[in-house]
Amino acid sequence: MIRPLAIVVALVAAVGAADSRTDTFAVGVLRRDGFLVPIASYDGKQWGVSWPGPALDLEIPISLSSVPKQWWGPEKLVITDWQLWPATGDARIVHATQPDWVPVHCARQIGLRTDFRSDEGVPAATVQPYPKEGLVVAPPRPVERVTRLLLDSAEAIGLPAAVRAAFNDAEQETASQFGHPLKRAAREAGAITAEAIYTYGTSPRVFYVEAVRSYPVEGRGCTLSFGTGWFASDQTGAFFKVDMAVDLMRCDRYGARYMLPLGVIRAGGRTFWVVQFSGWDHERFVIAEIKIDRVNAAVIKQGGSC
């Protein structure tokens, strides 16, 4: 049986000097076609979602001034200027011009058209999940980036052993609930491939890993175990697991969710990751915080699904 991939979202709780301000701001994501999707707003203490999520039937305001005031967040003021933090390069200001909608998987997403023009080719609107240019924030504030490590990076030395132990345990938990075509000893003899490693922070330094282990199954082609996990390193450089989930799926990877880190924001003395999780037929945006012993998601906003 295939079960939905557990959503795990994490971030570093203490990195450098904490931002103790209690100001208000909004965040969103900018697509490569210049369409801005508002995600959530922060009122100085907590996050909230005020813009509608994806739907088939939407009522689109005819102008920025006709957008319901509560959609703009705690200040209830029209936001025309947004600071874009792209994956690479310097931050810049983009200007919202009018409300509109775009297709997202099998639904429609309401948001804002902007004056942004990408230097790269703009894909057709039917491409899903649609490429993202970066995180946007209003009013402007610092946004930090998550680093993607090379798989053979010196910084990742020692991480594979921790991943393997956590992967084996999480896979066994899945097998005990839903079954598996191979016994544990046969599974664990196979290699685990880390396909992506993201990291951020200093003390502790946190790592997010996407890893797979595949098995040929007679008469069925193959079966794939897809794992996502959060790990941290202590002052000695030793790695330990924060959270790990493994799902059994077909080798076409239907049901897998991949993370795209958009940026890290500090507010109210806390540190938040803003990320996208997406797969074949869905995407969602998450704003979350990690504790050493648990994961807290402050916002989960649907971005579209079939």
RORO-717165 format. One record per residue: x negated, y negated, z of N, C-alpha, C in turn; residue number from 1; residue in one letter. Coordinates in steps of 0.001 Angstrom, whole numbers. Atoms other than C-alpha are relative to their C-alpha. Example, Ala and Ser with C-alpha at 12.3 -4.5 7.8 and 13.67 -1.06 7.14 Angstrom:
BEGIN
      n.x      n.y      n.z     ca.x     ca.y     ca.z      c.x      c.y      c.z    i  aa
     -890     1190        0   -12300     4500     7800     -900    -1200        0    1   A
      820     1190      -60   -13670     1060     7140      770    -1090      730    2   S
This chain:
BEGIN
      n.x      n.y      n.z     ca.x     ca.y     ca.z      c.x      c.y      c.z    i  aa
     -856     1191        0        0        0        0     -890    -1239        0    1   M
      747     1252       40    -1214    -3487     -789      680     -993      921    2   I
     -594      998     -884     -670    -6026     1932     -532    -1371     -370    3   R
      475     1328      343     -955    -9811     1510    -1321     -294      691    4   P
     1290      375     -565    -4431   -11161     2087      202     -986     1134    5   L
     -140      901    -1153    -4660   -12747     5514     -686    -1320     -301    6   A
      591     1323      209    -5250   -16478     5344     -843     -334     1211    7   I
      857      405    -1096    -8229   -17391     7397     -671    -1297     -381    8   V
      552     1302      266    -9338   -20929     7600     -811     -411     1213    9   V
      823      318    -1139   -12165   -22239     9731     -803    -1240     -246   10   A
      929     1088       96   -14365   -25202    10446     -755     -183     1282   11   L
      921      155    -1094   -17037   -26382    12748      560     -960     1022   12   V
     -612      808    -1041   -15917   -27770    16087     -918    -1117      500   13   A
      899     1048     -490   -19033   -29776    16942    -1185     -111     -925   14   A
     1104      211      918   -21351   -31129    14266     -391    -1459       86   15   V
      457     1371     -132   -23366   -34240    15024      865     -771      971   16   G
     -790      857     -877   -21697   -37170    16718     1457       57     -410   17   A
    -1420     -100      289   -17942   -36793    16965      583    -1382     -246   18   A
     -704     1236      289   -15687   -39463    15507     1175     -108      964   19   D
    -1022      115    -1036   -13552   -40644    18405     1100     -984     -371   20   S
    -1029      950      391   -11446   -43074    16420     1364      677      -64   21   R
    -1355     -540       76    -7691   -42643    16479      768     -729    -1084   22   T
     -666      700     1090    -6902   -44352    13171      889      951     -788   23   D
     -882     -787      845    -4348   -43191    10633     -512      -13    -1430   24   T
      434      -82     1395    -5064   -42021     7110      731     1165     -664   25   F
     -615    -1066      781    -3812   -39748     4347    -1063      666     -862   26   A
      908     -722      880    -5576   -37088     2289      800      689    -1095   27   V
     -611     -705     1117    -4825   -35462    -1033    -1077      597     -871   28   G
      950     -578      941    -6447   -33711    -3952      269     -600    -1375   29   V
     -114      563     1342    -7149   -35172    -7390     -321     1067    -1026   30   L
      221     -941     1078    -6753   -32930   -10394     -840     -639    -1098   31   R
      869      525     1056    -9018   -33271   -13418      765     -844    -1009   32   R
     -785      816      923    -6145   -34740   -15435      408    -1336      609   33   D
     -299     1272     -632    -5947   -37653   -12982     1256      -15      832   34   G
    -1215      -86     -818    -2845   -36431   -11149     -390      253     1444   35   F
      348      -62    -1419    -3025   -36906    -7365     1130      695      770   36   L
     -964     -729     -825    -1288   -34447    -5035     -245     -354     1463   37   V
      161      268    -1434     -818   -35853    -1486      150     1296      795   38   P
      -46    -1212     -815    -1499   -33148     1110      616     -275     1367   39   I
     -469      243    -1366     -994   -34620     4578     -515    -1348      472   40   A
      473     1237     -622    -1480   -37637     6824     -288      257     1470   41   S
      422     -125    -1400    -3083   -38061    10250      430    -1255      744   42   Y
     -553     1158     -709    -1390   -40308    12824     -843     -446     1186   43   D
      880      327    -1117    -4333   -40583    15214      -92     1123     1006   44   G
        5    -1131     -933    -3445   -37408    17123      241     1335     -702   45   K
     -323    -1255      653    -2009   -34830    14761      308     -227    -1478   46   Q
     -266       26     1431    -1426   -33966    11111     1485      226     -261   47   W
    -1363     -228      434     1888   -34066     9297       95        6    -1514   48   G
     -250      -70     1447     3220   -33280     5815     1288     -750     -284   49   V
    -1183      810      265     5630   -35808     4353      437       30    -1467   50   S
     -391      -99     1403     5551   -35386      560      636     1362     -263   51   W
     -660    -1282      298     7841   -32692     -877     -973     1004     -608   52   P
      782    -1058      597     6353   -29367    -1841      508      353    -1387   53   G
     -412     -398     1354     6655   -27638    -5216     1435      535      -12   54   P
    -1373     -472      169    10161   -26898    -6486      324      -14    -1491   55   A
     -431       35     1393    12003   -26310    -9743      768    -1281     -310   56   L
     -779     1229      183    14356   -29267    -9280     -565    -1090      906   57   D
      585     1104     -748    12778   -32546    -8227      639    -1317     -420   58   L
     -407     1360      306    14008   -36115    -7996    -1237     -879       81   59   E
     1226      785       71    11160   -38371    -9110      319    -1482      134   60   I
     -197     1453      -88    11121   -41998    -7884     -510     -687    -1262   61   P
      360      645     1260    10883   -44428   -10794    -1229     -887      125   62   I
     1150      874     -197     8102   -46544    -9253     -601      256     1378   63   S
      634     -153    -1312     5675   -46663    -6331      850     -625     1093   64   L
     -795      690    -1018     7920   -49113    -4505     1282      748      339   65   S
    -1226     -744     -270    10869   -46727    -4782     -263     1344      672   66   S
      329    -1219     -742     9009   -43830    -3136      503     -171     1438   67   V
     -452      123    -1396    10670   -43144      258    -1143     -349      937   68   P
     1078      502     -854     8678   -44944     2924     -645     1080      849   69   K
      549    -1024     -885     8288   -41876     5117     -985      918     -719   70   Q
      944     -837      739     6407   -40086     2328    -1434     -492      160   71   W
     1343      572      -49     3465   -42446     2788     -717      263     1320   72   W
      658     -298    -1262     2739   -41288     6332      389     -947     1106   73   G
     -375      759    -1204     2749   -42994     9744      182    -1496     -241   74   P
      -93     1446      213     2219   -46532     8411     1182     -381     -884   75   E
    -1148      232      890     5067   -46170     5859     -244    -1135     -989   76   K
      381     1018      973     3184   -48475     3481     -468      659    -1284   77   L
      398     -537     1301     2671   -47868     -229    -1526       72      -96   78   V
     1447     -185      160     -811   -46466     -893     -318       14    -1489   79   I
      398       55     1409    -2197   -47543    -4259    -1467      349     -202   80   T
     1432     -226      141    -5945   -47269    -3603     -425     1213      821   81   D
      473    -1220     -628    -7465   -43858    -2831    -1494      163     -292   82   W
     1433     -228      172   -11118   -43040    -2297     -216     1459     -403   83   Q
      282    -1337      508   -12220   -40049    -4361    -1397      445      424   84   L
     1267     -648     -325   -14951   -37767    -3020     -128     1231     -896   85   W
      131    -1139      906   -15933   -35532    -5946     -950     1048      567   86   P
      882    -1078     -459   -17796   -32250    -5553    -1459     -432      -50   87   A
     1350      564      102   -20959   -34055    -6687      124    -1471     -373   88   T
      -12     1411      354   -21839   -37701    -7100      584     -877     1088   89   G
     -428      985     -983   -20788   -40861    -5312     1514     -128       56   90   D
    -1422      279     -165   -17377   -41737    -3938      387    -1211     -837   91   A
     -510     1129      791   -15215   -44132    -5951     1478     -178      299   92   R
    -1411      295     -223   -11785   -45743    -5819      799      312    -1264   93   I
     -953     -208     1088    -8906   -44523    -7966     1308     -645      411   94   V
    -1214      763     -269    -5620   -46372    -8271     1229      777     -463   95   H
    -1261     -626      361    -2180   -44801    -8196      818     -957     -844   96   A
     -764      854      910       51   -46092   -10994     1492      270       38   97   T
    -1429     -305      -39     3390   -44241   -10749      221     1415      491   98   Q
     -342    -1373     -368     5128   -41171    -9314      275      823    -1263   99   P
     -244     -875     1140     5411   -38166   -11621      -46     1446      500  100   D
      111    -1402     -380     5307   -34365   -11654     -853      736    -1021  101   W
      775     -868      883     3139   -31623   -13124      430     1445      259  102   V
     -310    -1411     -233     3715   -27878   -13634    -1082      649      851  103   P
      932     -768     -831     2115   -25646   -10972      524     1421       98  104   V
     -441    -1383       60     2384   -21931   -11613     1451       37     -487  105   H
    -1393     -114      452     6171   -21319   -11739      884    -1115      553  106   C
     -783     1084     -599     7249   -24610   -10142     -519    -1348     -510  107   A
      431     1358      321     6790   -28381   -10362     -462     -685     1270  108   R
      552      706    -1157     4700   -30534    -8043      133    -1502     -206  109   Q
     -104     1444       60     5555   -34160    -7340    -1278     -622      553  110   I
     1210      676     -442     2670   -36601    -6912     -136    -1345     -674  111   G
      278     1336      508     1021   -39694    -8326     -919       45    -1213  112   L
      920      229     1099     -449   -40592   -11674    -1009    -1074      425  113   R
     1041      978     -341    -3736   -42522   -11384     -714     -454    -1263  114   T
      795      491     1123    -6150   -44438   -13574    -1285      801     -200  115   D
     1215     -801      113    -8795   -41701   -13190      -92      667    -1368  116   F
      291     -687     1243   -10384   -40382   -16376    -1259      829      206  117   R
     1129     -907     -236   -12658   -37358   -16126    -1027     -101    -1114  118   S
     1077      -56      987   -16041   -37232   -17853      -60     1369     -667  119   D
      -38    -1343      565   -15361   -33559   -18519     1280      190     -806  120   E
    -1194     -279      768   -12851   -31995   -20858     1183      263      913  121   G
    -1200     -182     -804    -9289   -32003   -19534      754     1229     -506  122   V
     -698    -1217      438    -7687   -28531   -19636     1485     -261     -248  123   P
    -1444       76      198    -4137   -27941   -20788      713      141     1333  124   A
     -765      -24    -1250    -1475   -28354   -18112      389     1411      409  125   A
     -389    -1381     -302     -741   -24631   -18349    -1100      789      704  126   T
     1085     -690     -691    -4151   -23688   -16877      307       39     1497  127   V
     -314     -154    -1420    -3594   -22310   -13360     -996      943      666  128   Q
     -176     1279     -690    -4905   -22917   -10786     -742    -1108     -739  129   P
      557     1097      784    -5624   -26300   -12330    -1274     -518      657  130   Y
     1269      487     -579    -9224   -27591   -11884      190    -1291      793  131   P
      -92     1158     -875    -9640   -30118    -9083    -1277     -832      -97  132   K
     1142      905       78   -11891   -33177    -9259     -603     -241     1376  133   E
      525      217    -1335   -12187   -33648    -5503     1070     -434      977  134   G
     -877      463    -1071   -10671   -34811    -2235      181    -1507     -102  135   L
     -245     1436      -72    -9026   -38229    -1963      493     -341     1401  136   V
     -367      436    -1336    -8510   -40205     1231      357    -1480      -46  137   V
     -411     1405      -63    -6767   -43508     2052      433     -326     1424  138   A
     1034      862      557    -7899   -45786     3494    -1359      709      -26  139   P
     1303     -664      127   -11567   -45018     2702     -594      368     1351  140   P
      701     -446    -1195   -13525   -43032     5291    -1021     1051     -437  141   R
     1019     -991      375   -16563   -40714     5314      596     1394     -160  142   P
     -337    -1402      237   -16078   -37232     3902    -1309      750     -215  143   V
     1207     -810      139   -18766   -34565     4236      281     1198     -891  144   E
     -164    -1094      955   -19356   -31769     1754     -443     1326      596  145   R
      382    -1364     -341   -19543   -28021     2221    -1006      477    -1038  146   V
     1048     -498      894   -22622   -26340      747      285     1429     -425  147   T
      -82    -1385      468   -22411   -23257    -1427    -1420      550     -100  148   R
     1333     -586      -25   -25422   -21038     -778     -195      967    -1155  149   L
      368    -1067      912   -27199   -18947    -3351        0     1308      780  150   L
     -131    -1263     -707   -26697   -15298    -2520    -1324      494      559  151   L
     1321     -423     -486   -30462   -14774    -2130     -700    -1117      765  152   D
      569     1128     -732   -30956   -17991     -139     -671      466     1280  153   S
      701     -331    -1242   -33446   -17844     2728      895     -244     1209  154   A
     -891      313    -1115   -30751   -19369     4943      987     1134      268  155   E
     -959    -1087     -153   -28574   -16311     4351     -651     1297      462  156   A
      675    -1216     -466   -31206   -13810     5490      572      409     1368  157   I
     -606     -490    -1237   -29636   -11688     8204     1511       -5      -37  158   G
    -1458       63       90   -26086   -12571     7204      605     1290     -560  159   L
     -609    -1230      543   -25463    -9419     5066      250     1087     1039  160   P
     -200    -1031    -1025   -25910    -7148     8108     1234     -300      837  161   A
    -1175      379     -775   -23316    -9097    10073     1272      166     -819  162   A
    -1154     -146      879   -20969    -9129     7088      368     1475     -145  163   V
     -266    -1423      192   -21340    -5373     6568      710      614     1213  164   R
     -619     -544    -1209   -20488    -4526    10175     1440     -484      142  165   A
    -1342      550     -124   -17478    -6858    10207      914      525    -1107  166   A
     -764     -509     1145   -16336    -5689     6748      459     1430      284  167   F
     -342    -1396     -285   -16457    -2020     7795     1126      107     1028  168   N
    -1026      -45    -1042   -14401    -2662    10923     1352     -489     -523  169   D
    -1248      547      519   -11823    -4805     9105      615      929    -1046  170   A
     -512     -937      995   -11525    -2304     6257      637     1210      672  171   E
     -570    -1128     -731   -10939      504     8745     1347     -373      606  172   Q
    -1276      453     -548    -8180    -1544    10380     1081       14    -1073  173   E
     -953      -23     1113    -6506    -1973     6987      358     1436     -374  174   T
     -237    -1399      377    -6930     1729     6154      891      709     1023  175   A
     -796     -661    -1038    -5417     2795     9487     1464     -398      -74  176   S
    -1385      460      100    -2289      745     8778      654      369    -1325  177   Q
     -589     -143     1326    -1837     1205     5052     -585     1153     -816  178   F
      602    -1105      718    -4013     4159     4066    -1099     -446     -948  179   G
     1088      270      930    -7011     4405     1736     -315     1302     -717  180   H
      273    -1245      737    -7902     6906    -1022    -1301      692      400  181   P
     1266     -588     -438   -11354     7486      530      -90      -17     1516  182   L
      235      -34    -1438   -12381     8487     4034    -1054    -1038      374  183   K
      858     1093     -453   -14334     6043     6168    -1463      236     -342  184   R
     1417     -266      269   -17731     7755     5771     -336     -234    -1462  185   A
      239      198     1430   -17406     7739     1982       63    -1479     -363  186   A
     -101     1441      278   -16311     4085     1962    -1260     -731      425  187   R
     1093      778     -567   -19095     2848     4158    -1353      348     -593  188   E
     1232     -309      710   -21741     4564     2033     -206     -927    -1198  189   A
       83      877     1157   -20946     2077     -747     -539    -1383      345  190   G
      574     1338     -176   -22554    -1302    -1249     1094    -1059       84  191   A
     -881     1158      -91   -20842    -4555     -298     -685    -1155     -714  192   I
      553     1118      762   -21356    -7488    -2669      606    -1307      488  193   T
     -463     1342     -375   -21127   -11042    -1312       77     -837    -1271  194   A
     -188      748     1236   -19664   -13107    -4141      -57    -1508      204  195   E
       86     1427     -288   -19561   -16503    -2435     -320     -183     1476  196   A
      332      362    -1377   -21086   -18027      698       32    -1523       94  197   I
      -72     1440     -244   -20140   -21506     1927     -441     -262     1438  198   Y
      483      290    -1349   -21710   -23208     4928       77    -1487      304  199   T
      -65     1387     -473   -21449   -26379     6999     -328      -25     1482  200   Y
      221      208    -1425   -22626   -27689    10361    -1418      288      434  201   G
     1330     -218     -554   -25635   -27447    12622       39      838     1273  202   T
       -3     -722    -1266   -24749   -26232    16099     1426      149      528  203   S
      496    -1104      808   -23123   -23894    15441       83     -322    -1492  204   P
     -138       77     1448   -23576   -23501    11693      940     1127     -418  205   R
    -1049     -947      350   -20581   -21787    10152     -119      417    -1461  206   V
       84     -562     1350   -20478   -19547     7080     1327      660     -349  207   F
    -1183     -674      519   -17495   -18490     5004     -447      901    -1145  208   Y
      494     -991      955   -18020   -15333     2935     1176      682     -692  209   V
     -897     -836      777   -16053   -13665      146     -809     1187     -504  210   E
      784    -1193      322   -17210   -10072     -390      918     1114     -483  211   A
     -794    -1093      557   -16056    -6959    -2239     -764     1319       86  212   V
      562    -1345      159   -16614    -3219    -2285     1005      780     -846  213   R
     -903     -702      908   -15157    -1166    -5154     -306     1487        2  214   S
      100    -1450      -24   -14521     2561    -5457      669      581    -1242  215   Y
     -687     -723     1077   -13863     4729    -8508      938     1036      611  216   P
     -986     -944     -507   -10713     6771    -7889      513      827    -1177  217   V
     -377     -881     1101    -9971     9772   -10084     1471     -182     -354  218   E
    -1358      169      489    -6920     9165   -12225      594    -1369      243  219   G
     -537     1327     -323    -6515     5606   -10931     -957    -1122     -371  220   R
      959     1034      356    -9518     3770   -12359     -870     -359     1174  221   G
      773      357    -1186   -10768     2047    -9256      892     -733      992  222   C
     -637      750    -1082    -9728      529    -5961    -1016     -986      538  223   T
      899     1055     -461   -11176    -2662    -4546      381     -419     1417  224   L
     -193      619    -1307   -11604    -3826     -953     -546    -1422      -86  225   S
      370     1417      109   -11652    -7638     -888        5     -601     1398  226   F
      129      522    -1351   -12914    -9299     2266     -313    -1476       43  227   G
      335     1398     -265   -12971   -12861     3538     -294     -131     1485  228   T
      363       84    -1408   -14693   -13773     6752     -739    -1263      353  229   G
      713     1150     -559   -16037   -16546     8929    -1034      501      989  230   W
     1106     -377     -864   -19382   -16212    10679     -697    -1273      465  231   F
      762     1140     -508   -21596   -18509    12728    -1373      484      434  232   A
     1336     -328     -494   -25260   -18612    13673     -278     -821     1246  233   S
      316      706    -1248   -26486   -19510    17142    -1375     -644      -96  234   D
     1274      723        1   -29609   -21405    18156    -1189      879     -340  235   Q
     1091     -918      337   -31755   -18316    17665       27      427    -1458  236   T
     -150     -405     1385   -30507   -17865    14103      769     1295     -177  237   G
     -765    -1238       86   -28534   -14726    14934     1433     -299     -440  238   A
    -1351      172      516   -25193   -14321    13154     1007      793      831  239   F
    -1071     -739     -641   -21922   -13347    14777     1307     -288     -730  240   F
    -1284      126      689   -18405   -12811    13413      937     -924      773  241   K
    -1098      778     -558   -15680   -15371    13995     1327      653     -380  242   V
    -1229     -638      460   -12981   -13720    11890     -294      718    -1317  243   D
      208     -764     1234   -12788   -11134     9089     1283      734     -342  244   M
    -1154     -756      489    -9993    -9653     6982     -389      682    -1299  245   A
      262     -763     1224   -10186    -6976     4279     1328      531     -517  246   V
    -1226     -479      626    -7396    -6141     1837     -324      965    -1125  247   D
      139     -992     1060    -7041    -3166     -469      867     -426    -1168  248   L
     -736      470     1161    -6030    -4093    -4005     -502      664    -1272  249   M
      428     -496     1298    -6243    -3168    -7649    -1269     -725     -437  250   R
     1246      626      441    -9472    -3910    -9469      206    -1196     -913  251   C
     -240     1259      690    -7774    -6662   -11458      121    -1157      986  252   D
       37      975    -1094    -7749    -8456    -8077     1299     -779      171  253   R
    -1273      663     -238    -4096    -9360    -8142      260      -39     1506  254   Y
     -221      177    -1433    -3339   -10750    -4688    -1174     -609      732  255   G
     1170      606     -652    -6848   -12037    -3957      165    -1516       74  256   A
      -15     1453     -167    -7195   -15599    -2659    -1428     -489      162  257   R
     1357      542      -25   -10348   -17613    -3276       17    -1416      556  258   Y
       50     1316     -621   -11406   -20677    -1337     -789     -990     -839  259   M
      710     1141      575   -12362   -24019    -2870      -86    -1065     1079  260   L
      109     1048    -1022   -13743   -26362     -174       55    -1380     -644  261   P
     -161     1343      544   -12665   -29953     -843     -777    -1042      795  262   L
      753      947     -804   -14366   -31732     2053      255      204     1479  263   G
      -95      -77    -1451   -14839   -32105     5785      194    -1408      550  264   V
     -338     1303     -564   -13313   -34990     7764      -38       83     1517  265   I
      -15       93    -1461   -13918   -36006    11377      991    -1081      433  266   R
    -1002      953     -497   -11090   -37687    13271      415      410     1397  267   A
     -462     -282    -1346   -10009   -37981    16881     -921      914      778  268   G
      954     -850     -697   -13190   -36296    18097       -4     1439     -472  269   G
      -90    -1361      526   -12465   -33215    15966     -480       17    -1445  270   R
      506     -161     1353   -13763   -31837    12683      919      924     -785  271   T
     -973     -739      803   -11448   -30629     9929     -550      308    -1386  272   F
      245     -365     1397   -12035   -28737     6721     1300     -156     -768  273   W
    -1122       33      934    -9720   -29468     3806     -376      925    -1161  274   V
      363    -1000     1007    -9649   -26511     1399     1219      386     -825  275   V
    -1036     -617      828    -7674   -24919    -1400     -230     1501       -9  276   Q
       25    -1436      232    -6856   -21214    -1475      855      264    -1232  277   F
     -762     -247     1217    -5763   -19916    -4860     -286     1386     -541  278   S
      130    -1284      664    -5262   -16788    -6903      698      -39    -1338  279   G
     -647      -85     1302    -3577   -15581   -10061     1273     -825      -99  280   W
    -1350      533      116     -137   -16876    -9235      374     -972     1104  281   D
     -331      888    -1108     -413   -19359    -6397    -1191     -885      358  282   H
     1033      791     -659    -2354   -22094    -4659      626     -680     1200  283   E
     -465      723    -1185    -2082   -23778    -1285    -1172     -791      562  284   R
     1012      864     -602    -3929   -26479      630       76      136     1514  285   F
       65     -239    -1436    -5067   -26024     4211     -937    -1022      631  286   V
      861      838     -843    -6428   -28438     6806     -135      745     1316  287   I
      143     -898    -1144    -7932   -26481     9647    -1239     -302      824  288   A
     1058      159     -993   -10199   -26359    12639     -301     1381      573  289   E
      346    -1290     -583   -12125   -23457    14105     -491     -190     1414  290   I
      590     -137    -1324   -12806   -22611    17705     -911     1213      -54  291   K
      929    -1122       13   -15513   -20141    18607      737     1333       29  292   I
     -707    -1267     -148   -12912   -17501    19437     1303       90     -784  293   D
    -1244      -61      757   -10039   -18384    17114       -9    -1041    -1121  294   R
     -154      900     1133    -8903   -20204    13977     1322     -731      124  295   V
    -1222      802      -76    -6384   -23043    14029      227     -708    -1325  296   N
     -376      707     1224    -4631   -24263    10871      936    -1142      372  297   A
     -822     1158     -319    -3296   -27806    11331     1064     -241    -1066  298   A
     -922      201     1117    -1638   -27946     7889     -149     1148     -978  299   V
      -19     -914     1149     -660   -25345     5306     1063     -533     -948  300   I
     -930      602      976      897   -27042     2280      -34      820    -1285  301   K
      -83     -778     1225     2092   -24958     -641     -319     -886    -1198  302   Q
      350      750     1198      670   -26050    -3977      644      560    -1245  303   G
     -662     -612     1134     2750   -23781    -6205     -172     1509        8  304   G
       95    -1444       39     3494   -20091    -6692     1032      572     -950  305   S
     -953     -717      845     5305   -17534    -8838      596     1162      800  306   C
